[in-house]
Amino acid sequence: MRKKIVAGNWKMNLTLAQGEQLINDILQAGLTLKEGQEVVVATPFPYLLKAKALLKNYPGFYVAAQNCHSEKSGAYTGEVSAEMLQSIGVDYVILGHSERREYFQESNAMLAKKIDQALANGLKPIFCCGEPLEVRQAETQNAYVAKQLEESLYHLTAEQLKQVVIAYEPIWAIGTGLTASAAQAQDMHAFIRSQIANKFGREAGLHISVLYGGSAKPGNAAELFSCPDVDGGLIGGASLVAADFVSIIEKLS
């Protein structure tokens, strides 16, 4: 059975006190997760230890970092390694988010190295992929996403891939006023799963969790999560509002 996951990406938001209050508000909702369901909270680096402490007695709740460096260690002032994250008990790490690709020019090749560092240190990567508006308008999104998968994941073994979660981000539908329909999300998720199956085998395609990362909200989460190949969501803005995030989690089937 594939894991059903709702992951909240706080990005560069909230003070420590605000973040602590947000987690407490989420926990006070009294969510009961079903078998195979997980909630992941991706906080800024300074808050990871606090988040771990707050969530330690709540089964099914995990902590993610929003990035890690592609090298094991070295003279990279201001950077954080996968080994450092592992040493403080981080569970997941988001890699290849569209904002990292756009603002920090992270390439598919660099992300392959980050994936390797994460896996070598027991972290589960949430690997983000997805196409910008001009690619969607040219109707070449499948080839674009296939290349991201190939250049960042296809060097892995099928066993390593079991630790990876994929998040599809339709970049053209994030903050643009455009909306990706549930049908469009399902089509791309099914395509991603088929690509994984073609490369790593049918079982790998069936096993891997593929999350939707395109501005899921309480109002559209149920429809999105009901799609057969959508296994949850990577949530941005709505994860900063406890009631919204809880509502989205409750939509997991």
PyMOL commands that set and color helices and strands:
alter all, ss='L'
color gray80, all
select helices_A, chain A and resi 16-27+45-55+82-87+98-103+108-120+133-137+141-153+158-161+171-173+182-200+202-207+218-225+237-240+242-249
alter helices_A, ss='H'
color red, helices_A
select strands_A, chain A and resi 4-9+37-42+61-65+92-95+124-129+165-168+210-212+232-235
alter strands_A, ss='S'
color yellow, strands_A
deselect
rebuild
show_as cartoon
